[in-house]
Amino acid sequence: MGANARRLLIFLGAGTAAMLAVPAYACINPGLANTTVVTVAADGSGDYSTVQAAVDAVPSGNTEPFIINIKPGVYQGAIKIPSGKPYVTFRGKGRSPSDVVITDNRANGTIKPEGGTYGTSGSASVTISGHDFTAINLTFENAFDEVANADISNKQAVAVLTLADRLIFDNVRFLANQDTLYLNSSNADTIARVYLNRCYVEGDVDFIFGRATAVFNQSTIHSLDKGSTTNNGYVTAPSTMITNPYGFLFVHSKLTSDAPDKTVYLGRPWHPSGNVDAIGSIVFRESWIGAHIMGSPWTDMSGFSWKDARFFEYRTTGPGSAVTDDRPQLTDEQAAEHTPSTYLAGSDNWAPHKSTRRS
């Protein structure tokens, strides 16, 4: 147990701390002494019956850890964590991430009650703008049904949109179809870091995308079968700014699918609004790649060539891995610059991957 975890135990009392079993990195910011713990329960047995009500209870301008324990259940409705409410932790209290599900069901093209449509960002089931947010042992879902909504042409339906820095997801599931996980930042000039440990991400088209710096460690990335014999989607669509050397890093992870062999692309370069400075960055290193991935796994997007992006692999394995001219590889020397530490450190030496332990 680290010093921060001991401080939490002393503050809450041994019994409460043992019940929470929160990893040291999950809710403690060095120098913060006071921690608030509340419980959400759909059946009314907690402090709040909705997750948003618990978030609303976080003080504006919050400076202390605020832990929201969420009892098993399905929690409907979009959630927003404002920028003025940092240091919030969502902790699922079930036995597995599937026991606590936070879900909504709107897409880019869904009509809003007041008119107009939500757009891609507005479709998010959960929007995280507060820095130092952590989620543990739960599921985020966008349950938008593409088949039942055939009249909607823009079917992007985001489960989680991140806009803040120093975010942690541990043992979390992200479920949707197109645009499942939108890892972004507050603006194009801001770098936002995200650490995803032991997570599961599911989708089909561009289902991990955006300009954030993100590390996926020991995670499963599952491509859904869209029913095509030639193209069942794209795992990633990064829009990393050229000034940022670090985009998405997948390490010790696994890419799986039920789709036919060689029908899914690893990724394509997204240039929002045609921004020529959004030069996507992705590295798949020391990860297992299933047979669903194309032999030439990168492809162009909206007139921009994948060859101008920063797409690399390093020591990947599995039936979908290969070393060819269409699959750029890092050298050992280059790989030393593409590690969780280099991606996450920033100017504050943030290192959540060094504190990770099972919660």
C-alpha positions in Angstrom: 0.0 0.0 0.0 1.4 3.4 -1.0 1.6 6.5 1.1 -1.5 8.1 -0.6 -3.6 5.0 0.0 -2.5 5.0 3.7 -3.6 8.6 4.0 -7.0 7.6 2.6 -7.3 4.7 5.1 -6.4 6.9 8.0 -8.9 9.5 7.0 -11.8 7.2 6.3 -11.1 4.6 8.9 -9.8 1.1 8.3 -13.2 -0.5 7.8 -14.4 2.0 5.2 -11.1 2.0 3.3 -11.1 -1.8 3.2 -14.6 -1.7 1.8 -13.7 0.8 -0.9 -10.5 -1.0 -1.9 -9.6 1.9 -4.2 -6.2 1.8 -5.9 -3.8 4.6 -4.8 -4.0 6.3 -8.1 -7.7 6.2 -8.4 -8.8 9.0 -6.2 -5.9 10.7 -4.4 -4.2 13.8 -5.6 -0.9 14.4 -3.7 -1.5 17.0 -1.0 -5.2 16.6 -0.8 -6.3 15.5 2.7 -10.1 15.4 2.6 -12.2 12.8 0.6 -15.9 12.8 0.1 -17.6 9.4 -0.5 -21.2 9.1 -1.7 -23.3 6.2 -3.0 -25.6 6.0 -6.0 -28.3 3.4 -6.1 -31.1 3.1 -8.6 -33.4 1.6 -5.9 -33.1 4.6 -3.6 -30.9 3.0 -1.0 -28.0 5.3 -1.6 -27.4 9.0 -1.2 -28.6 9.6 -4.8 -30.7 7.6 -7.2 -28.9 9.0 -10.4 -25.3 9.4 -11.3 -25.8 12.9 -12.6 -27.3 13.9 -9.2 -24.2 12.7 -7.5 -22.0 14.7 -10.0 -24.2 17.7 -9.4 -23.3 17.4 -5.7 -19.6 17.9 -6.4 -18.7 21.4 -5.3 -18.0 23.9 -8.1 -14.2 24.5 -8.2 -13.7 21.2 -6.4 -10.2 20.6 -5.1 -10.6 17.4 -3.1 -11.2 13.7 -4.2 -14.9 13.0 -4.6 -15.7 9.3 -4.9 -19.0 8.2 -6.3 -19.7 4.5 -5.5 -22.3 3.2 -7.9 -24.4 0.1 -6.9 -25.3 -2.5 -9.5 -27.9 -1.5 -11.9 -28.6 0.2 -15.3 -28.5 4.0 -15.2 -30.2 5.7 -18.1 -29.5 9.2 -19.3 -26.6 11.3 -20.4 -24.0 12.3 -17.8 -21.8 15.4 -17.9 -18.8 16.1 -15.6 -18.1 19.8 -16.0 -14.6 21.3 -16.2 -15.1 22.9 -12.8 -15.5 19.5 -11.1 -12.2 17.7 -11.2 -10.9 14.8 -8.9 -14.1 12.8 -9.4 -14.1 9.0 -9.3 -16.8 6.7 -10.5 -16.5 3.3 -8.8 -18.7 0.4 -9.8 -19.6 -1.7 -6.8 -20.6 -4.9 -8.7 -18.5 -8.0 -9.1 -17.7 -7.1 -12.7 -17.9 -4.1 -15.0 -21.2 -5.5 -16.5 -23.0 -5.1 -13.2 -23.0 -1.3 -13.4 -24.1 0.2 -16.8 -24.3 3.9 -17.6 -26.2 4.2 -20.9 -28.0 6.5 -23.3 -29.2 6.0 -26.8 -28.9 9.0 -29.0 -26.8 9.5 -32.2 -25.4 12.3 -34.2 -28.6 12.5 -36.3 -31.1 12.1 -33.5 -33.5 15.0 -33.3 -33.3 17.0 -30.0 -36.5 17.9 -28.2 -35.9 21.6 -28.9 -35.1 20.9 -32.6 -31.9 20.2 -34.5 -29.7 17.2 -34.0 -27.2 16.3 -31.3 -24.1 16.0 -33.5 -21.3 13.6 -32.8 -20.0 15.3 -29.6 -23.6 15.8 -28.4 -24.4 12.2 -28.8 -22.1 11.1 -26.0 -23.6 9.1 -23.1 -20.9 10.5 -20.9 -18.9 13.7 -21.4 -15.9 14.2 -19.1 -14.5 17.8 -18.9 -13.2 17.6 -15.4 -9.5 16.8 -15.1 -8.2 13.9 -12.9 -11.3 11.8 -13.4 -11.2 8.1 -12.7 -13.6 5.3 -13.6 -13.3 1.8 -12.2 -15.2 -1.5 -12.7 -18.2 -0.3 -14.8 -19.6 0.0 -18.3 -20.3 3.0 -20.4 -22.7 2.4 -23.3 -24.4 4.1 -26.1 -27.3 1.8 -26.9 -28.3 3.6 -30.2 -29.9 1.0 -32.4 -28.7 1.5 -36.0 -31.1 -1.0 -37.5 -34.2 0.4 -35.7 -33.2 3.9 -36.8 -32.7 3.4 -40.5 -34.1 6.8 -41.2 -31.2 8.5 -39.4 -28.3 8.9 -41.7 -25.6 10.2 -39.3 -25.3 7.2 -36.9 -22.2 8.2 -34.9 -23.1 7.4 -31.3 -20.5 8.1 -28.7 -20.4 6.2 -25.4 -17.7 8.4 -23.8 -16.3 11.8 -24.8 -13.2 12.9 -22.9 -12.0 16.5 -23.0 -9.8 16.7 -20.0 -6.3 15.8 -18.8 -5.1 13.0 -16.5 -8.0 10.6 -16.9 -7.9 7.0 -15.8 -10.2 4.1 -16.8 -9.5 0.8 -15.0 -11.4 -2.4 -15.8 -14.0 -0.4 -17.8 -16.1 -1.5 -20.8 -17.1 1.0 -23.6 -19.9 -0.3 -25.8 -21.4 1.2 -29.0 -21.0 0.8 -32.8 -19.7 3.8 -34.7 -17.5 6.3 -32.8 -17.6 4.5 -29.4 -14.8 6.2 -27.6 -14.0 9.8 -28.5 -10.7 10.7 -26.9 -10.3 14.4 -27.4 -9.1 17.6 -25.6 -10.6 21.0 -24.8 -9.0 22.6 -27.9 -6.5 21.8 -30.6 -3.6 23.5 -28.8 -4.2 21.4 -25.6 -2.8 18.0 -24.9 -5.0 15.7 -22.8 -3.7 12.4 -21.4 -5.8 9.3 -20.8 -4.7 6.0 -19.3 -6.9 2.9 -20.0 -5.9 -0.2 -18.1 -7.6 -3.7 -18.5 -10.4 -2.1 -20.5 -12.7 -3.5 -23.2 -13.7 -1.3 -26.2 -16.3 -2.5 -28.7 -17.4 -1.0 -32.0 -17.1 -1.0 -35.7 -16.4 2.3 -37.6 -13.7 4.6 -36.2 -14.6 3.4 -32.7 -11.5 4.8 -31.0 -10.8 8.3 -32.3 -9.7 11.9 -31.5 -6.6 14.0 -30.7 -5.9 13.0 -27.1 -2.8 11.2 -26.0 -4.0 7.8 -24.8 -2.3 4.6 -23.6 -4.3 1.3 -23.7 -2.6 -1.3 -21.5 -3.6 -5.0 -21.3 -6.9 -4.1 -23.0 -9.2 -5.9 -25.5 -10.3 -4.0 -28.6 -13.2 -5.8 -30.2 -14.4 -5.1 -33.7 -18.1 -5.9 -34.4 -19.2 -7.8 -37.5 -21.2 -5.5 -39.7 -22.1 -8.3 -42.0 -19.7 -7.4 -44.8 -17.4 -9.8 -46.7 -15.0 -7.0 -47.6 -15.1 -4.1 -45.1 -16.3 -4.4 -41.5 -14.9 -1.1 -40.3 -11.9 0.8 -38.8 -10.5 0.4 -35.3 -9.0 3.9 -35.0 -9.3 7.3 -36.5 -6.7 9.6 -34.7 -6.6 13.3 -35.2 -3.4 14.0 -33.3 -2.0 17.5 -33.8 1.4 17.7 -35.5 2.8 19.5 -32.5 2.0 16.5 -30.3 4.4 13.5 -30.7 2.1 11.1 -28.9 -1.3 9.9 -30.0 -2.7 6.4 -29.3 -0.5 3.7 -27.9 -1.7 0.1 -27.6 0.6 -2.1 -25.5 0.2 -5.7 -24.3 -3.4 -5.6 -25.7 -5.5 -7.8 -27.9 -7.5 -7.1 -31.0 -10.4 -9.5 -31.5 -13.5 -9.8 -33.7 -16.2 -12.2 -35.0 -15.9 -10.6 -38.4 -14.5 -12.5 -41.3 -10.7 -12.6 -41.8 -9.1 -9.6 -43.4 -12.2 -7.3 -43.3 -11.2 -4.7 -40.7 -8.7 -1.9 -40.9 -6.4 -0.9 -38.0 -7.2 2.7 -38.8 -7.3 5.8 -41.0 -6.3 9.4 -40.5 -9.0 11.8 -39.4 -8.5 15.5 -40.3 -11.4 17.3 -38.6 -12.8 20.1 -40.9 -9.9 19.3 -43.3 -7.2 20.4 -40.8 -3.9 19.6 -42.4 -2.1 19.8 -39.1 -4.1 16.9 -37.6 -1.4 14.2 -38.4 -2.7 11.1 -36.7 -0.4 9.1 -34.4 -0.9 5.4 -33.5 1.4 2.7 -32.3 0.4 -0.9 -31.8 3.3 -2.5 -29.9 3.7 -6.0 -28.3 0.0 -6.7 -28.9 -1.9 -9.6 -30.3 -3.7 -8.9 -33.6 -6.6 -11.2 -34.8 -7.1 -12.5 -38.3 -9.9 -10.0 -38.9 -7.3 -7.2 -39.6 -6.5 -6.5 -43.2 -3.2 -7.5 -44.7 -2.7 -3.9 -45.6 -4.3 -2.5 -42.4 -4.2 1.3 -42.9 -6.3 3.2 -45.4 -7.0 6.8 -46.5 -9.7 9.1 -45.3 -11.5 12.1 -46.9 -8.7 12.6 -49.4 -5.9 12.3 -46.8 -3.3 9.5 -47.3 -2.5 7.2 -44.4 1.1 7.3 -45.5 1.3 10.9 -44.3 0.2 9.9 -40.9 2.3 8.4 -38.0 1.1 4.8 -38.1 3.4 2.1 -36.7 3.6 -1.4 -35.3 6.2 -2.9 -33.1 6.6 -6.6 -32.3 3.0 -7.5 -32.8 1.9 -11.1 -32.9 -1.2 -13.1 -33.9 -2.7 -14.2 -37.2 -3.4 -10.6 -38.2 0.2 -9.4 -37.7 2.8 -9.2 -40.4 5.8 -7.1 -41.5 5.3 -5.7 -45.0 5.8 -2.5 -46.9 2.3 -1.5 -46.1 2.9 -2.0 -42.3 5.5 0.5 -41.1 7.5 -0.8 -38.1 9.3 1.0 -35.3 13.0 0.3 -34.9 14.1 -0.7 -31.4 15.5 2.8 -30.9 12.2 4.4 -32.0 10.2 2.1 -29.8 12.1 3.3 -26.7 10.4 6.7 -27.3 6.9 5.1 -27.5 6.2 3.7 -24.0 3.5 4.4 -21.5 6.0 6.6 -19.6 6.9 8.8 -22.5 3.2 9.2 -23.5 1.8 10.0 -20.1 4.6 11.9 -18.2 4.0 15.4 -19.5 5.6 18.2 -17.5 4.2 16.9 -14.2 5.7 13.4 -14.5 2.2 11.8 -14.3 2.7 8.0 -14.0 -0.6 6.2 -13.3 0.7 3.0 -15.0 3.2 2.7 -12.2 0.6 2.7 -9.5 -1.9 0.3 -11.1 -3.0 -2.7 -9.1 -6.2 -4.6 -9.2 -9.0 -2.8 -7.3 
